[in-house]
């Protein structure tokens, strides 16, 4: 059975066919002067009219979350007197809470944690400068959600399976035990290499099977680097909102099939963190 949790997905290496938008702000100060307000940006949505999302802004001050609109797209923001936000648990949860609130009714293209502009006008200038690109991304991501999936295995149990199922390895292992070979060390080294090769092959086979099982219920997938020696798969899946239940069912089905060997944990729904890359290039304003 797969375990579904609500934890933030790690960022991934982007491939060449990711949707990619590069945002450049040429008027951002490196700091906000005392008493001067800034704008913390959570993400970009499609909206013709101004929208408010309640007082849940980052920083613990309960600032109103609202949109800064340009034509029919908008940045979701809240006012802030702080330019640099520490990635504390409280701040991260506040950032994610706003994202989740917006996601209930909008497709949101998420900005990275800690993105701050000086003014609403600065934000509008950036939206204007890359309007067509943002429209294209919003169109491609409309009605889609991201889910993360991590798969760990019981390595010791899998090794026992290999010793039992692989004829060559089983016979070699039995020979070592039965004959008490004088070169036991070298023999065991050779056995270890054989097992490592079989483990790699089995890992590839498991991952291929999981992708095949989920291919029909997702739009796209991204493979991220596994973490630790027990994890064999760390992936992100882009899923149509209306097919969330199908994806959930498919993950649980493959999870039940391999329940004794593999442990599935997936997270979401999230905005398409792994499928859209929005970056801000901040430049110091020239003196004078």
N, C-alpha and C positions, 0 to 999 in steps of 0.2 A: 504494500500500500504506500502511496506517495504522501509525503507530509507537505502541506501547503502553509507557508508562513508569510508574514508581511515584513520583509527586510529589504533594505535598499540594494538594488543590484550594483555590482561593481562595473566600472566603466570598462570598455573593451577596445581592442585594437580595431580600427575601422578598415574595411576592405575597400577596394577601388570602386565598387558599385553601390556603396552606401550613399544615401541622400546626404549631400554635404553643402552646408551653408556657412560662409565665413562673414561674420558681421564685424565691421570696423567702425569704431567710434573715435573721431579725431579731436573731440572737444572735451574729453574726460580729464578732470584734474586728478592728481595723485592723492589728494586729500580733500575733505570737505571742511571748509572754514567753520569755526565755532558759531553756532546759531544758524548756519546755512543748512537747508534740508537737502537730502539726497533721495534717490529712488531705488529701492531694492527690486530687482526684476526676477520673477519666478519663471516666466515662459511666455510664449506667443500663442495667441488663439485667433480664430476667425470671428469677428464681431463688428457689426456696423455701428451699433449704438454703445454708449458707455455702460459698463456693468460693474456692480459692486458685489463683493463676495464676503462681506462681514468683517468684523474687527478681529483678525487673527494673524496680523503681520508679524514677521520675525523680530526678535529683539526683546520680547516680553512686554512691550508697551501697548499692545492691543491696537495697533494702527489699522486703519481701514485698508482692505485690499481692494483695488479698483483697476480699471483698464485705462491705458493711455492709447487712444485710437488714432489710426491713420487709414483713411478710406475704410475698407472692410476687414482690416486686420488690427490687432491690438496687443500690447504688452500688458501682462498682469503684474502689478507693482504694489508696493506700499511705501509710505514715507519712512525715512530713516535719518538719524543724525550721526550714524556710524558709517564709515567707509569700508573698514576691514572687519569682517565677521569671523570670529574664531569658530572652527568646526566642532563646537561642543554638542553634546547629545541634545540639549535643549534647543539650540539653534537648528540643528539638522531635523529634529522632529517638527519644529515650526515650519520650516521650509517644505517638508513633505506633506504636512497637514494642508497647507494651501494648495499644493499640487493635487492632492486627492480631492479636495473640495471642488476645484475647477473641473477635474476629470469627470465629475458626475454628469455634467451637461455639455462639455466642450472637449474637442481634441486639442491637447496642449503640447506644443513643442517645448520641452523643458530647457531652461538655461542652467548652467552649472552653478553650484552653491557659491554664494558670495558675490554675485554680479550686481554692481551698483553704478548708476548714472547720476549726474548732477541734477538734471531737471527733466520735466516732461517734454520740453522742446527738444532736448538732446535725443531722447528716445524716439520722438517722431522723425527726426532727421535720419536716424539709422533705419527705421522702418521704411521710410521713403526711399532710401538709397538701395535697399535690397528687396523692395516690395515684390517684384515678380518671382524672385527665388523663394521667398517665404510662402507666397501663394502656391507655388508648385509643391513645396514640402507639405503644406497643410492639406492640399488636395490628395497627395499620395498617402498621407498618414490618417486621413479622415476615417473615423469609426474603427480604428485599430488600437490594440493594447499590446503591451509587452509582458511576457512572462519569463522568468528565469528558472532554469532547471539545473540542479547539481545532482550528480549520481556518484555515490561512494560504494565501494565493494568491500566484502569481507575477504581480504587478501589471503589469509591463512586457509579459509574454507575453499577458496578457488584453487589454491595450490593443491589441496587434498583432492579436489575434483580432477585436476590435471594428472596427478599421480595415478589416479584410478582409471581415467578415460584414455590417456595417451599411451598407446601400446609400447612405444620405444622408451618412454620415460619410466613406465611401470616396470618393464623388464630390467632396465639399467639400475633402478633403485633397488629392486629385489636382489640383483646380483651383488651390489655393494653390501647389503645386509647379510646375504647368504655366504659369500666367500670371504668376508673380512679382508678385502684386498689390502695388500701392504701399502699401496699408494692411495689410501683412503682419502687423504687430503685432496690430491689431484682429481680423484674420481668424483668427489663431492663438488669440487669446483666446476667440473664439467657438467655434473648434474644441475648445479645452480644456473649455469648458462643456458642449459636446455629449458629449464623451468622459466627463466626470465623471458626467453624467446616465446614460449607458449603463452605466458601471461600477456605479453604485448599483443599477440595475435588474438587472444580471447577478448582483451579490452577493445580492440578495434572492432571485433565482431559484435560485441554488446552495443557499442556506440552506434554502429551502422544500423543495427536492429531497432534501436530507440528512435533514431532519426526517421527510419522508414515508417515506424508506427505512428509518428506525429506529422509526417509530411502532408497528409491529406486534410489535416485540421488547422494548418497554419499557413500564413502568407509567405513568410520567409523565416530564416534562422541564421544565427551567428554563433560561431564556435569560439569560446574564450579559453584562456589558459587554465587548466585544472590547478587546484591548490592542494598541495600535500600529496603524499604517495598513496593515499586511499581513494582519492577522487579520480575518476576516469572520464568524467564529462562535466563541462561547465558551459552551458549554452543559454542563448536567449532566443525566444520565439515571438514573432509578430503574428497576432491573432485578430481576426475580425471580432469586434465586440459581440456580435450576435452569435458567434460560435464559441464563446467562452466555455459554456457547459460541455460542448463536444470535446474541446481541448482537455478540460478537467477529466472527463471520462476516459479519454485515450491515455492520459498520463497514468491514471489509476489502474487501468487495465494492464499496461505493460509493467507497472510497478508490482501488481499482484503476481504476474507471471514469474518475476525474478525476486520475489520477496525474501527468499532465504539467502540470496547471494548479493543482491544490490539494494541500496537504500536510496530512495528518491526523495528529494526535497525541492519544491519549487515555490517561487515567490511571485507576487503580483496580485492584481494587475498594476502595471506601471505605464507611464508615458514611454514613447519609443527611445529610451536612452541609448540603446545599442544600435539604433538604425538611423538616427539623425545626429549629426555632429555640428553644433552651433558654437562658434568661438567668437570671443570679443578680443580685438586687439586694442589695448588701451595705450594711448600715446600721451605723453606729458605735453600740456599746453605750453607753447613757447612764451617765454617771458616778454611782456610788453605787447 
